[in-house]
Amino acid sequence: MEVLRLYGPDLKFAKVAQHGLVSGATLPSGKKIPPKTSLGEWYIFGDSAVRVPEKNPFAKS
């Protein structure tokens, strides 16, 4: 999983947007979150934006 740490005004946003989908969003600081791709979508977890894969990479086939 890829992680983008958030700082400054984005931390306040993260506090109210927990588990929110933010793919393609522009944060309060002006930082742009990458759009959804085949690698997954971006969500807010704690003080970070995290790319979550569409398919669980740990699931047994």
N, C-alpha and C positions, 0 to 999 in steps of 0.2 A: 504494500500500500504506500502511496505517496502522501506526504504530509506537508502542509504549508502553515507555519507558525503565524499567529496573528498578534499584532501589537497596536498600541495607541487606541484610537477610536474604534478600531475593529474588535477590540476586546469587549466593549459594551454591547456591540451588535451580537457577538458570539454568545454572550450571557443570555440574551433573550431568544436566540435562534438555535438553541441546542437541538441537535438531530435534524435540523432543517436542511433541505436540499438547496444548494447554492451554485450548482453548475452554471457557468456563464454569467454569474452575477458580478456587479461592481460593488465593492464594499465601501463603507463610509470614508475610508482613507483615499479612495480612488483605485485601490488595488483590484485587478480583475482576476476572477477565478476562472480557470480554463473551462470550456464547454464540455458537455457530456461527449464521451468517445466510446469506442469499443472496449477501452480499458476500464471504464466505469464512470460513476457520477461522483460529484463532490458534495460532502455533508459537513456540517459543523459538529465537532466533538470537542468538548472542553475549550481550550484556547487555540484550536487549530481547525483548518479545513482539511478534510481527509478524503482521498479518492477511494471509493469503495467499489471493488470489482463487481460486475453484474453477476458473474458466476463465482460461487464460493471456491477459492483455490485450494481449500483444505478438505473439501467434500470428497468422499470416496466414490469412485465411479462404479 
